[in-house]
Amino acid sequence: MKPSTCKKYIIGASVCLLVILGLVYFYFFAGMSSKKGTSYIYIDQDDNIDSVYAKLDTIATSRSMHAFKTLVRHSKYADHIRTGRYAIKNDMGAFITFRHLKNGMQDPVSLTIPSVRTKGDLAAAVAKKTIIDEEELYDSLADESFCEKYGYDTATIVCLFIPNTYEIYWNASISKFMDLMKKESKKFGILTEQKKQKPCNSHQMK
């Protein structure tokens, strides 16, 4: 083969490779969302692959939806859908979006615990920001054996919840939510005790 002919083949192959790489990037890595900023989709226990597609379709371009469905067809994601609140940033392509959903890489929510006086108010506030069912949480807080696990009874359980804003995953279970509240309550108690002791310790050091 003549050098000039060989050179033409190399140039042609390089152009084809660049075209293929460009198409791969365009379909799988260019921004998936048609919206500005960050959008969120919420996947719960009742979702199947068709409803996941429907939720993504509200924010995604047709090109990126085609790429996402291609990735799903070549994986087991449809049989192992993970619940959660997923952030779709407009610079995230179909591949990154797929990886986040497949691996359960969700974003937490900011849950504000108000200064509540009743279990009903508390359950309502939590249910507005998480997947936790309001009635189920209320029934748990009204159950004596459930409250005892956290060192309270049904009359005092609201004292466990320190008014503040916490980060928690949207699909957290009631037990995970309660474990977080127990941890934060303990932390608050330690900080309060340290503040009480600080003047005394400072006096002793003089």
Sequence and secondary structure as in RCSB ss.txt:
>XXXX:A:sequence
MKPSTCKKYIIGASVCLLVILGLVYFYFFAGMSSKKGTSYIYIDQDDNIDSVYAKLDTIATSRSMHAFKTLVRHS
KYADHIRTGRYAIKNDMGAFITFRHLKNGMQDPVSLTIPSVRTKGDLAAAVAKKTIIDEEELYDSLADESFCEKY
GYDTATIVCLFIPNTYEIYWNASISKFMDLMKKESKKFGILTEQKKQKPCNSHQMK
>XXXX:A:secstr
  HHHHHHHHHHHHHHHHHHHHHHIIIIIS  BSSSSEEEEEE TT  HHHHHHHHHTTB HHHHHHHHHHHHTS
SGGGS   EEEEEETT  HHHHHHHHHHT    EEEEE   SSHHHHHHHHHHHSS  HHHHHHHHT HHHHHTT
T  TTTGGGG  SEEEEE TT  HHHHHHHHHHHHHHHHHHHHHHHHHHHHHHHH 
